[in-house]
Amino acid sequence: MRHKFYRLTMVILCVAGILFTGNRVQAQGLTIVVAPESIVSGQHFTLGDIADISGNDTDRITRLRQIRLGNTPSPGRSFVFSQELLGIRLQAARADLTGTAWKIPPQFRITAASQVLNGQLLIAEAEQFLQKQLAGADVVITPISQQGEVLLPPGDITYNMELPYGVKYNSPTTMSIGIQVAGQPFTVAQLRFNINRYEQVAVATRVLAGGELITADSISFERRDIGRMPPGYFTNPDKLLGLAVKRQLAPGTAITDSMVAKPVLITRGKTVTIVAKIGGIEVSVPGTALQSGSESQFIRVKNTSSNKIIIGQVVDETTVQVHLP
């Protein structure tokens, strides 16, 4: 088997007209000098990438330079080519190498050109993107991913950053970064961040008893991490003042909407005025509340004149309005 391979190699080399002696041969039309080491770029490398071709026939030189010899390795990687392998690739390309003289080392190294993208730079670019997305918010962004150096081919680097699951404040936020070189997609990096968002939220300044109405002096606003809070917190005092506390709250408790309710304006058994509008005419009759209710809440009331039970909406401490079709 080895004998057959040797014979095949010799035939190829003879056809190619290559003399692998490592010594300079007198030029016979064209001279091809293969470099001991070459740095190549692009998806494929050619004879012109690894050799200097000289002579008077410029058209032929151009064609020889364009002979494709193989795929370029990954950026920064390299492999070793041999005289034999070069002869095989040239034979496969059906190259016309008549009248050429060669100088070629027994083995030569081919390395893909590269540039280094620093991992910390990539993280910084991602943080800047997040800051823009959250502009105006009080946030602290902390990377929790480690990112090493990325070897890229030569060219301008651009990024396509996405948040596939959105921004999260109570769990890590995942960012997908498509890295493009010279306008072409090359690889995708995944980074994760903890994002803490802070807002001024209402907290109790003292012990608030169940049923107590919230006033301006019973609350203050403190900077809190909302990702660690239950939903329904208050940032606007106007939406909280006048509401009644459902249960006792300790000082420093962040108040949420589940802890408060509108105060009861009408209690069960209270005498009320039932108001109904018919066209442009307003009719009022006395009634009795059969349920307690807060502002805007619908309760059952009894018309004391007709003993009819109807549903009305609490307007104030003494008035229930009936909505007629």
Secondary structure, DSSP 8 states (H G I E B T S, - for coil): -HHHHHHHHHHHHHHHT--TTSS----SSEEEEE-SEEEE-SSEEEHHHHEEEEES-HHHHHHHHT-EEEE--STT-EEEEEHHHHHHHHHHTT---TTEEEE--SEEEEEE--EEE-HHHHHHHHHHHHHHHTTTSEEEEEE------EEE-SS-EEEEEE-TT---SSS-EEEEEEEEETTEEEEEEEEEEEEEEEEEEEEESS-B-TT-B--GGGEEEEEEEGGGS-S-B-S-GGGTTT-EESS-B-TT-B-BGGGEE--EEE-TT-EEEEEEEETTEEEEEEEEESS-EETT-EEEEEETTT--EEEEEE-SSSEEEE---
